[in-house]
Amino acid sequence: MHRIALWMLCSFSGLLLQNVTLRAAEPEPQPRPHIEIRGIYGGAPTHLLEQNRSLPELGVNAIFMGSGSLTAERIAQLKRQGAQVFAEFNTLHVAGYLKEHPDAAPIGVDGKVSPPPHGWQGICPTHPGYRKYRMEEFRRVLKEYEIDGIWLDYHHSHASWERAEPDMPDTCFCERCLKQYQQDTKTSLPEAPTAELSQLLLGEQKAKWTQWRCDVFTDWVREFHSIIEETRPKALLGTFHCPWTDTEFNGALKNKLAIDLKAQAQYIDVFSIMPYHARFNHPEDPAWISRQTAWLGKYLGIKGQPGERHKIWPIVQLSDWGEAVPVKQVQPVLDHGTRLPATGVMVFRWGSLHPQTDKVEAMIEYYRAIQP
Protein backbone atom coordinates (compact mmCIF):
# COMPACT_ATOMS: atom_id res chain seq x y z
CA MET A 1 0.00 0.00 0.00
CA HIS A 2 2.82 2.36 0.93
CA ARG A 3 4.56 1.50 -2.33
CA ILE A 4 1.42 2.44 -4.32
CA ALA A 5 1.11 5.73 -2.45
CA LEU A 6 4.79 6.46 -3.02
CA TRP A 7 4.46 5.64 -6.72
CA MET A 8 1.43 7.93 -7.05
CA LEU A 9 3.27 10.74 -5.27
CA CYS A 10 6.30 10.34 -7.52
CA SER A 11 4.10 10.24 -10.62
CA PHE A 12 2.25 13.39 -9.55
CA SER A 13 5.54 15.13 -8.81
CA GLY A 14 6.87 14.09 -12.20
CA LEU A 15 3.83 15.48 -13.99
CA LEU A 16 4.07 18.69 -12.00
CA LEU A 17 7.75 19.03 -12.87
CA GLN A 18 6.96 18.32 -16.52
CA ASN A 19 4.32 21.06 -16.61
CA VAL A 20 6.70 23.52 -14.97
CA THR A 21 9.38 22.58 -17.49
CA LEU A 22 6.97 23.05 -20.42
CA ARG A 23 5.96 26.45 -19.15
CA ALA A 24 9.58 27.40 -18.61
CA ALA A 25 10.43 26.29 -22.15
CA GLU A 26 7.86 28.71 -23.54
CA PRO A 27 9.44 32.16 -23.21
CA GLU A 28 7.46 35.14 -22.07
CA PRO A 29 6.47 37.32 -25.03
CA GLN A 30 8.67 40.36 -25.50
CA PRO A 31 8.12 43.55 -27.52
CA ARG A 32 8.40 42.95 -31.25
CA PRO A 33 8.82 46.39 -32.76
CA HIS A 34 8.88 44.94 -36.27
CA ILE A 35 5.19 44.03 -35.89
CA GLU A 36 3.28 47.09 -37.04
CA ILE A 37 -0.15 45.46 -37.29
CA ARG A 38 -1.88 43.58 -34.47
CA GLY A 39 -5.23 42.84 -36.01
CA ILE A 40 -8.57 41.14 -35.70
CA TYR A 41 -10.28 39.65 -38.75
CA GLY A 42 -14.04 39.31 -39.00
CA GLY A 43 -15.38 42.43 -37.31
CA ALA A 44 -14.79 44.82 -34.47
CA PRO A 45 -14.75 43.76 -30.78
CA THR A 46 -17.94 45.75 -30.18
CA HIS A 47 -18.93 44.11 -26.89
CA LEU A 48 -15.48 44.83 -25.42
CA LEU A 49 -15.71 48.45 -26.52
CA GLU A 50 -19.12 48.66 -24.88
CA GLN A 51 -17.41 47.61 -21.65
CA ASN A 52 -15.22 50.71 -22.00
CA ARG A 53 -12.19 48.65 -23.01
CA SER A 54 -10.45 50.65 -25.70
CA LEU A 55 -8.55 49.14 -28.61
CA PRO A 56 -5.19 50.44 -27.29
CA GLU A 57 -5.92 48.66 -24.00
CA LEU A 58 -6.53 45.46 -25.97
CA GLY A 59 -3.27 45.83 -27.88
CA VAL A 60 -5.26 45.91 -31.14
CA ASN A 61 -4.51 48.50 -33.82
CA ALA A 62 -6.16 47.06 -36.94
CA ILE A 63 -9.58 45.70 -37.84
CA PHE A 64 -10.31 43.66 -40.96
CA MET A 65 -13.96 43.30 -41.94
CA GLY A 66 -16.03 42.32 -44.93
CA SER A 67 -16.69 45.12 -47.38
CA GLY A 68 -20.43 44.50 -47.00
CA SER A 69 -20.36 45.29 -43.28
CA LEU A 70 -18.58 48.64 -43.55
CA THR A 71 -20.33 51.76 -42.31
CA ALA A 72 -18.97 55.28 -42.05
CA GLU A 73 -19.92 55.38 -38.36
CA ARG A 74 -18.09 52.17 -37.53
CA ILE A 75 -14.97 53.25 -39.39
CA ALA A 76 -14.96 56.62 -37.62
CA GLN A 77 -15.37 54.93 -34.23
CA LEU A 78 -12.42 52.63 -34.85
CA LYS A 79 -10.21 55.37 -36.24
CA ARG A 80 -10.90 57.54 -33.18
CA GLN A 81 -9.25 54.76 -31.20
CA GLY A 82 -6.19 54.82 -33.41
CA ALA A 83 -7.00 51.69 -35.42
CA GLN A 84 -6.54 51.18 -39.12
CA VAL A 85 -9.52 49.70 -40.93
CA PHE A 86 -9.13 47.25 -43.80
CA ALA A 87 -11.85 45.74 -45.97
CA GLU A 88 -12.03 42.18 -47.23
CA PHE A 89 -13.31 41.95 -50.82
CA ASN A 90 -14.74 38.81 -52.40
CA THR A 91 -13.48 38.54 -55.96
CA LEU A 92 -14.44 35.19 -57.55
CA HIS A 93 -16.83 33.61 -55.09
CA VAL A 94 -20.10 35.56 -55.38
CA ALA A 95 -22.21 32.49 -56.04
CA GLY A 96 -25.48 34.43 -56.23
CA TYR A 97 -24.37 35.91 -59.55
CA LEU A 98 -25.03 32.56 -61.23
CA LYS A 99 -28.78 32.75 -60.59
CA GLU A 100 -29.22 35.28 -63.37
CA HIS A 101 -26.01 34.49 -65.26
CA PRO A 102 -25.63 30.69 -65.44
CA ASP A 103 -23.12 31.09 -68.28
CA ALA A 104 -20.60 32.32 -65.67
CA ALA A 105 -20.34 28.86 -64.10
CA PRO A 106 -16.94 27.14 -64.52
CA ILE A 107 -16.88 24.27 -67.00
CA GLY A 108 -15.06 21.06 -66.14
CA VAL A 109 -12.98 18.64 -68.20
CA ASP A 110 -16.12 16.87 -69.45
CA GLY A 111 -17.60 20.02 -70.93
CA LYS A 112 -20.28 20.23 -68.25
CA VAL A 113 -20.76 22.69 -65.40
CA SER A 114 -18.34 21.79 -62.62
CA PRO A 115 -20.19 21.17 -59.32
CA PRO A 116 -19.07 23.35 -56.39
CA PRO A 117 -16.50 21.32 -54.41
CA HIS A 118 -17.69 21.12 -50.80
CA GLY A 119 -20.14 23.89 -51.65
CA TRP A 120 -17.43 26.41 -52.66
CA GLN A 121 -18.77 27.94 -55.85
CA GLY A 122 -16.27 29.70 -58.07
CA ILE A 123 -16.91 31.80 -61.18
CA CYS A 124 -15.41 31.69 -64.66
CA PRO A 125 -12.60 34.29 -64.59
CA THR A 126 -13.13 35.41 -68.21
CA HIS A 127 -16.83 36.24 -67.87
CA PRO A 128 -16.91 39.94 -68.85
CA GLY A 129 -20.14 40.76 -67.05
CA TYR A 130 -18.97 39.26 -63.77
CA ARG A 131 -15.63 41.03 -63.93
CA LYS A 132 -17.34 44.37 -64.61
CA TYR A 133 -19.71 43.73 -61.69
CA ARG A 134 -16.86 43.09 -59.25
CA MET A 135 -14.73 46.00 -60.48
CA GLU A 136 -17.64 48.40 -60.09
CA GLU A 137 -18.26 47.20 -56.55
CA PHE A 138 -14.56 47.44 -55.74
CA ARG A 139 -14.54 51.05 -56.93
CA ARG A 140 -17.69 51.87 -54.96
CA VAL A 141 -16.24 50.55 -51.69
CA LEU A 142 -13.05 52.55 -52.12
CA LYS A 143 -14.91 55.74 -53.02
CA GLU A 144 -17.48 55.48 -50.26
CA TYR A 145 -15.39 54.47 -47.27
CA GLU A 146 -12.24 55.92 -45.76
CA ILE A 147 -10.47 52.60 -45.42
CA ASP A 148 -6.73 52.11 -45.13
CA GLY A 149 -6.64 49.17 -47.50
CA ILE A 150 -8.62 46.46 -49.20
CA TRP A 151 -7.79 42.75 -49.28
CA LEU A 152 -8.70 40.41 -52.13
CA ASP A 153 -10.33 37.19 -50.97
CA TYR A 154 -11.24 34.01 -52.88
CA HIS A 155 -9.01 35.19 -55.70
CA HIS A 156 -8.38 31.76 -57.13
CA SER A 157 -10.02 29.25 -59.40
CA HIS A 158 -13.09 27.15 -58.61
CA ALA A 159 -11.83 24.98 -55.74
CA SER A 160 -12.13 24.00 -52.09
CA TRP A 161 -8.62 24.15 -50.61
CA GLU A 162 -9.17 25.43 -47.05
CA ARG A 163 -9.04 21.93 -45.57
CA ALA A 164 -6.65 19.06 -44.95
CA GLU A 165 -7.72 17.26 -48.14
CA PRO A 166 -8.44 19.83 -50.85
CA ASP A 167 -10.78 19.34 -53.80
CA MET A 168 -9.51 21.23 -56.84
CA PRO A 169 -11.24 20.32 -60.10
CA ASP A 170 -9.68 21.41 -63.36
CA THR A 171 -11.61 24.33 -64.90
CA CYS A 172 -12.60 26.41 -66.88
CA PHE A 173 -13.05 24.92 -70.34
CA CYS A 174 -15.98 27.02 -71.51
CA GLU A 175 -16.02 28.26 -75.11
CA ARG A 176 -15.15 31.75 -73.93
CA CYS A 177 -12.03 30.62 -72.07
CA LEU A 178 -10.90 28.39 -74.92
CA LYS A 179 -11.30 31.23 -77.41
CA GLN A 180 -9.43 33.72 -75.23
CA TYR A 181 -6.65 31.21 -74.58
CA GLN A 182 -6.10 30.80 -78.32
CA GLN A 183 -6.11 34.55 -78.92
CA ASP A 184 -3.80 35.42 -76.04
CA THR A 185 -1.27 32.65 -76.65
CA LYS A 186 -1.56 32.59 -80.45
CA THR A 187 -2.37 28.90 -80.26
CA SER A 188 -4.78 26.99 -82.49
CA LEU A 189 -6.84 24.22 -80.95
CA PRO A 190 -8.35 21.50 -83.13
CA GLU A 191 -12.08 21.15 -83.70
CA ALA A 192 -12.89 18.57 -81.03
CA PRO A 193 -15.22 17.93 -78.09
CA THR A 194 -14.37 19.72 -74.84
CA ALA A 195 -13.43 16.42 -73.21
CA GLU A 196 -10.66 15.95 -75.80
CA LEU A 197 -9.51 19.58 -75.71
CA SER A 198 -9.25 19.57 -71.92
CA GLN A 199 -6.95 16.55 -72.04
CA LEU A 200 -4.77 18.30 -74.62
CA LEU A 201 -4.57 21.41 -72.44
CA LEU A 202 -3.78 19.39 -69.32
CA GLY A 203 -1.27 17.27 -71.17
CA GLU A 204 0.81 18.46 -74.09
CA GLN A 205 -0.06 22.15 -73.55
CA LYS A 206 -0.21 22.13 -69.76
CA ALA A 207 2.62 24.62 -69.14
CA LYS A 208 1.15 27.16 -71.56
CA TRP A 209 -2.42 26.59 -70.30
CA THR A 210 -1.37 26.93 -66.66
CA GLN A 211 0.52 30.17 -67.26
CA TRP A 212 -2.37 31.60 -69.26
CA ARG A 213 -4.82 30.87 -66.43
CA CYS A 214 -2.45 32.50 -63.92
CA ASP A 215 -2.13 35.52 -66.20
CA VAL A 216 -5.92 35.91 -66.33
CA PHE A 217 -6.14 36.04 -62.52
CA THR A 218 -3.13 38.35 -62.33
CA ASP A 219 -4.79 40.72 -64.77
CA TRP A 220 -7.71 41.04 -62.38
CA VAL A 221 -5.18 42.13 -59.72
CA ARG A 222 -3.71 44.66 -62.15
CA GLU A 223 -7.14 46.21 -62.66
CA PHE A 224 -7.88 46.27 -58.92
CA HIS A 225 -4.57 48.08 -58.41
CA SER A 226 -5.41 50.62 -61.09
CA ILE A 227 -8.75 51.37 -59.41
CA ILE A 228 -6.97 52.05 -56.11
CA GLU A 229 -4.56 54.38 -57.89
CA GLU A 230 -7.53 56.30 -59.30
CA THR A 231 -9.77 56.42 -56.22
CA ARG A 232 -7.76 56.06 -53.00
CA PRO A 233 -4.04 55.92 -53.84
CA LYS A 234 -2.85 55.78 -50.25
CA ALA A 235 -4.83 52.59 -49.58
CA LEU A 236 -2.96 49.28 -49.46
CA LEU A 237 -3.89 46.40 -51.74
CA GLY A 238 -3.63 43.10 -49.91
CA THR A 239 -4.52 39.51 -50.66
CA PHE A 240 -5.62 36.57 -48.53
CA HIS A 241 -4.09 33.55 -50.17
CA CYS A 242 -3.32 29.86 -49.93
CA PRO A 243 -0.39 29.08 -47.58
CA TRP A 244 1.15 26.26 -49.59
CA THR A 245 4.61 26.40 -51.08
CA ASP A 246 5.06 26.22 -54.84
CA THR A 247 5.63 22.44 -54.70
CA GLU A 248 2.89 21.26 -52.32
CA PHE A 249 0.05 19.22 -53.83
CA ASN A 250 2.04 18.90 -57.06
CA GLY A 251 2.38 22.61 -57.56
CA ALA A 252 -1.33 23.26 -57.02
CA LEU A 253 -0.76 26.92 -56.14
CA LYS A 254 -0.32 27.64 -59.85
CA ASN A 255 -1.43 24.42 -61.55
CA LYS A 256 -4.83 24.23 -59.85
CA LEU A 257 -5.57 27.55 -58.10
CA ALA A 258 -4.02 29.85 -60.75
CA ILE A 259 -2.18 31.90 -58.13
CA ASP A 260 1.07 33.37 -59.46
CA LEU A 261 2.41 35.20 -56.41
CA LYS A 262 5.49 36.58 -58.13
CA ALA A 263 3.43 38.05 -60.96
CA GLN A 264 0.84 39.48 -58.56
CA ALA A 265 3.62 41.10 -56.51
CA GLN A 266 3.84 43.81 -59.16
CA TYR A 267 0.47 45.07 -57.87
CA ILE A 268 0.08 43.71 -54.33
CA ASP A 269 1.37 45.56 -51.26
CA VAL A 270 0.61 43.02 -48.52
CA PHE A 271 0.53 39.23 -48.72
CA SER A 272 -1.67 37.74 -46.00
CA ILE A 273 -0.81 34.09 -46.09
CA MET A 274 -3.49 31.89 -44.46
CA PRO A 275 -1.63 29.22 -42.42
CA TYR A 276 -4.58 27.83 -40.44
CA HIS A 277 -2.55 25.18 -38.66
CA ALA A 278 -5.50 23.30 -37.10
CA ARG A 279 -7.66 23.42 -40.20
CA PHE A 280 -4.82 22.27 -42.46
CA ASN A 281 -3.96 19.14 -40.47
CA HIS A 282 -1.20 20.61 -38.28
CA PRO A 283 -3.15 20.86 -35.01
CA GLU A 284 -0.14 20.11 -32.79
CA ASP A 285 2.40 22.03 -34.84
CA PRO A 286 2.01 25.82 -34.60
CA ALA A 287 5.59 26.12 -35.91
CA TRP A 288 4.15 25.20 -39.32
CA ILE A 289 2.94 28.81 -39.43
CA SER A 290 6.39 30.36 -39.30
CA ARG A 291 7.79 27.75 -41.69
CA GLN A 292 5.23 28.70 -44.33
CA THR A 293 5.77 32.41 -43.74
CA ALA A 294 9.53 31.97 -43.99
CA TRP A 295 9.08 30.16 -47.31
CA LEU A 296 6.91 32.98 -48.64
CA GLY A 297 9.47 35.57 -47.64
CA LYS A 298 12.25 33.69 -49.37
CA TYR A 299 10.10 33.04 -52.46
CA LEU A 300 9.18 36.70 -52.86
CA GLY A 301 12.36 38.23 -51.48
CA ILE A 302 10.64 39.81 -48.48
CA LYS A 303 12.73 40.08 -45.30
CA GLY A 304 10.51 42.25 -43.12
CA GLN A 305 12.96 45.14 -43.08
CA PRO A 306 11.94 48.81 -42.76
CA GLY A 307 11.34 50.49 -46.08
CA GLU A 308 10.43 47.33 -48.03
CA ARG A 309 7.52 47.85 -50.39
CA HIS A 310 6.05 44.39 -49.90
CA LYS A 311 4.85 43.15 -46.53
CA ILE A 312 3.73 39.82 -45.09
CA TRP A 313 0.90 39.91 -42.54
CA PRO A 314 -0.27 36.34 -41.82
CA ILE A 315 -3.80 35.58 -40.72
CA VAL A 316 -3.57 32.85 -38.06
CA GLN A 317 -6.20 30.55 -36.64
CA LEU A 318 -7.38 31.00 -33.06
CA SER A 319 -11.05 30.13 -33.51
CA ASP A 320 -12.17 26.53 -33.84
CA TRP A 321 -12.69 25.40 -37.44
CA GLY A 322 -12.24 21.74 -38.12
CA GLU A 323 -9.79 20.95 -35.32
CA ALA A 324 -10.20 22.98 -32.14
CA VAL A 325 -7.50 25.44 -31.10
CA PRO A 326 -6.93 25.15 -27.32
CA VAL A 327 -6.19 28.21 -25.23
CA LYS A 328 -2.68 26.91 -24.53
CA GLN A 329 -1.89 27.38 -28.24
CA VAL A 330 -2.80 31.06 -28.40
CA GLN A 331 0.68 32.25 -27.46
CA PRO A 332 2.63 29.82 -29.70
CA VAL A 333 0.32 30.51 -32.65
CA LEU A 334 0.82 34.26 -32.29
CA ASP A 335 4.52 33.77 -31.62
CA HIS A 336 5.01 31.94 -34.91
CA GLY A 337 2.68 34.34 -36.71
CA THR A 338 4.77 37.36 -35.67
CA ARG A 339 8.21 36.08 -36.61
CA LEU A 340 10.10 37.79 -39.39
CA PRO A 341 9.61 38.20 -42.30
CA ALA A 342 6.09 38.95 -40.99
CA THR A 343 5.58 42.56 -39.96
CA GLY A 344 1.94 42.22 -39.01
CA VAL A 345 -0.57 39.60 -37.93
CA MET A 346 -4.32 39.16 -37.57
CA VAL A 347 -6.41 36.47 -35.90
CA PHE A 348 -9.08 34.36 -37.57
CA ARG A 349 -11.89 34.97 -36.85
CA TRP A 350 -13.75 37.28 -34.50
CA GLY A 351 -17.28 36.05 -35.16
CA SER A 352 -16.62 32.62 -33.64
CA LEU A 353 -13.70 33.62 -31.40
CA HIS A 354 -15.25 36.31 -29.23
CA PRO A 355 -17.47 33.94 -27.15
CA GLN A 356 -14.30 32.03 -26.15
CA THR A 357 -13.26 34.62 -23.61
CA ASP A 358 -10.27 32.67 -22.32
CA LYS A 359 -8.70 32.72 -25.79
CA VAL A 360 -9.63 36.35 -26.32
CA GLU A 361 -7.90 37.34 -23.07
CA ALA A 362 -4.83 35.28 -24.04
CA MET A 363 -4.74 37.09 -27.39
CA ILE A 364 -5.01 40.47 -25.64
CA GLU A 365 -2.22 39.53 -23.25
CA TYR A 366 0.05 38.60 -26.13
CA TYR A 367 -0.78 41.66 -28.22
CA ARG A 368 -0.13 43.95 -25.28
CA ALA A 369 3.18 42.25 -24.51
CA ILE A 370 4.63 42.55 -28.03
CA GLN A 371 3.66 46.14 -28.77
CA PRO A 372 6.58 48.58 -28.65
N, C-alpha and C positions, 0 to 999 in steps of 0.2 A: 504493500500500500504506500509506504514511504517512498519506494522507488518510483511509483507512478506519479506521486505528487511532485517529486523532484524533477522527473522528466517533463511534466507539464510546466513547471516553473521555468526550467531551462528553455523549453520551446517558446514560451511566452516572452522570455527575455530576449531570445534570438530574434523573434519577430519584431519586438520593440526596437532592438538595435538595428535591424534591417531597415525599418521605416525611418529611423533617425538618419541612417546612412544615405537613404534615397533622397531625403529632404536636403541633407547637406550637399549631395552631389548636384542638386539643382540650384544654381547660383541665384542670389537675389537680383532682380532686374535693376539695371543701372541706366542713367540717362543715355539716350541714343540720339545725339544731336543731328545725325544724318537723316533721321525720320521726320520729315516735314508734315506728313499727313497721318493722323490717327482717326480713322473714319469708321462710320457705321453705314452699312448698306441695307436698304429696304425701309427707309423712313426715319423720322426724327423720334428721339426718346421723349415723346410728349408727356407721358405720365410722370417721368422724372422731373421734367421742367415744371410741371404743375405742383410738384412738391418743393418748389423753389431750389432745386439743384441745378445750377447753371452748367452749361457745356464746359467752360474752363475747369469747374470743380470735378467734372467727370473725366477730364483729360482728353476730351473729344474736340477736334477742330475741323471736322469735315463730315458732311452728310450726303449720301448718295441715295437718290430716290427716283422712282419711275417718272418719266416725263409726263405721264397722264395724271400724276398726283401733285404736280407743282401748283402752287398758288402764290401770288405776289405777297400776300400776308405772311405765309409760312416762310418764304425766303427772307423777307425783311426781319422776321423774328429771329431766325437763325443767324443772320448776318450781324444783328445787334449784339449777339453773343460771341462775335469774332469767328464764326465758322464759315468755311467755304461751302458752297452748295453746288453739287454736281448732279446732272440728270442722266438717267439710263435711257437709251433709245433703242427700241426694238426695230431691227432692220428687215430681216427675212423670215419672220415668224408670226406675222399677223394673219392667222388662219382664217379669220372672218372674211377676209378679202375674197376668198374662193367661192363664197356663197353667190356672189353676183358675177364673178369672173373665174369660172371653172377652168378656163384655158391657161390659168396661171399655175396650175398644179404641176409639180415635177413629174416627168415621164421616166419610167424605169427601163431596164435593158430589154424588156419584152414588148416595149411600145405602148404599154398601158400605164395608167396613173399609178404612181408608186404610193402604197399605203403609208400613212404616218407611222414611223417606227416608235413604239411605245407611246403613241399619241402626240409625238412632236412633229407638227406639220410645218414643213418648209415651203418655200415659194420658188418658182422658176426665176433665176436671177436675170434672165434677158427679157422678161415681160415688161414692155415699155410703160404700160399703164400703172403697174405696181411700183416701178421705180419712180415714176413721176409722183405718185401718191406719197411715197415715203420721203422723197426729197422736199416736197411742199410742207409736209408735217415737220420735218427737221428744221426747215427755215422758220416756220411759225413759232416753234418752241424757242429758238434762239432770239427771235425778234421780241417775243412777248415777255420773256423772263430774264431777269438779271442773274443768270447763272455763271459760275466760274469755269464750267466745262461741261461737255456732254460725251457720254461713253456709249459706243456702239455695242449692242448685245445681239446674240443670235446671228452674228454675221458669218455664216458658214452655210454649207449646202444642207439639204434635206437629210437630217440624221439625228440620232439620239446617242450622244456620246457622254453625257454627264452621269456615268454609272460605271461599275466595275467591268461589265461586259457590254461594250457599245454595239449599237446596231446602225450600220452606215451603208445603206443601199447606194448603188451607183445610179446617178441621175446627172443631168437632165437631158434626155434624148428626144425632146420635142422637135417638131419641124423648124421652129424658130431658132432653137439653139444650134441645130445641125447646119442651118443656112448661115448663121452668123459665124460659126466656127470655120466654115469653108471660106467665107469672105475675109475674115481677119487673118487667117493663116495661109491664104492662097492655096488651099488644098481642095482637090476634087474628090468627092465621095461617089462611089458607084450607085446606080439605081438598084436599091435592094431594100428588103423589109428592115424595120428598125432593129429587130432582133439580130440581124446579121451585121448591120452597121455598128451597133453597140459593141459587138465582139471585136470588130476591126479597131474601133477607137480604144478599147481596153486592152488590145493586144499589140498589133504592129504599130499603131499610132498613139500608144498610151502616153509617151513623154510629151508629145505635142498637144494632145487632148488635155492632159493634166495641167500643163502650163497655161493653156488658153482659159480653162475654167478658173484658175487662180487669178489670171489677168482680169477676168470679168468682175470678180469680187473686189479686186484691188481698185478697179476703176470706180466702183461705188464709193470707196474710201476717198479717192481723189475728189469726187464731186462733193462729198460731205465736207471735206477740207476747204474746198472753194467757197462753199456756202458760209462757213465760219469766217473766212477771210472777208466776205462781203457784209456780213451782218453783225458779228461780235468777235472781232479779230483777236481780242485778248483772251478769249475762252480757249481752254485746252480741248483737244480731241483725244479721247481715250478709247480703249477697246477692252472688253471682257472676252478672254479667249481661252481656248483649250490649253491645258498645262503640259501636254505631252511634248517630248523631244521630237526632232525631225525623223527619228528612226522607229519610234514606238508604233505598234500596230501596223507594221510594214509601211511606215511613212505616211500614215493616214492623215496627218496634219495637212499635207498638200494633196495626196492622192485621193482622199475621200472627202475631206472637209473643205478643200479649196482655200486654205489659209496660207498665204505666202507672207510670212512676217517680215522678211527682209524687204520685200517690195512695198508692203504697207507702211514700213518705217519712214518712207519719204513723206508721208502725210500724218502719221500718228505721233502724238506727243507722249502719251503715257500708255504703257502696256500693263494691263491688269490681268496677269495670269491667274487662273482659277484652280489652285491646287487643293481641292477639297479632299483632304487625306482620308477621312472616314468614308465618304461617298465613293471614292475611287479605290477602295480595297486596301488602304494603308491605315487601318484604324489604330494600330499600336505603333505607328511610325511617323510621328510629326516631323521628323527630320527630312522626310520626303519632300516637304514644302520647300525647305531651303535648297535641297538638291535641284529641284526643278527650276527654282528662281536663279540659282547659280548657272545652270545650263542656259537659260534664256539670256542672261547677261553676257555670257561668253559668245553665244550665237549672234547676238545683235551688237556686240561691242559696247555694252553699257556697264560701267563700273560703279555707278552711284556717286560720282564725284561732283562737287559744286560746279555749276556752269554747263554741265552736259545738257544737250537739248532733249534727249530721250530719257524717260524715267520709267522705273518699274515699281508699281504699287500693287502687290498681290492682294487678292481677296481670299481670306482664309475662313475655314468652316469652324464655327463655334456652335451653331444650332444643330439639332439632330435631323439628319436627312439620310435615310438608309441606316447606316451604323450610327449609334448614339455617340456624342462627344462628351465624356465625363468632365466634371469641373476640374479635376486634377490635370487635365490636358490644356486648360485655357492658357496657362503661362507658357508651356513649351510650344504650343501652336503659335502664339504671338511672338515668342522668341525667334522661332525659325522664320516667321513671316516678316520680321523686321531686320533680318541680316542683310548686309550688303550683297548684291548691288541694289536691293530694295531701298527706296527712300520714302516710302509711304506704305500704309497697310489699311485695310478695312475688314470688318467682320461680316460674315454671312450668317444669318440674315435677321434683321431686327424683328420682323413680324412674328417669327416663331421663337426667337431668342428671349425677348423681353419678359415672358412669364417665368423663365428660369433665372430667378433673381440671384441665386448663388453664382451662376456663371457670369451674369451681368456685373456683379460686384467684383468678381475676379478680373474681368476685363478692365473695369474702371481702375482697379488697383495697379494693373500692369501699365495702362496708358499714363496714369499719373506718375508712375515711377520712371518711365523712359523719357518723359518730356524734358527739354532742356531747362 
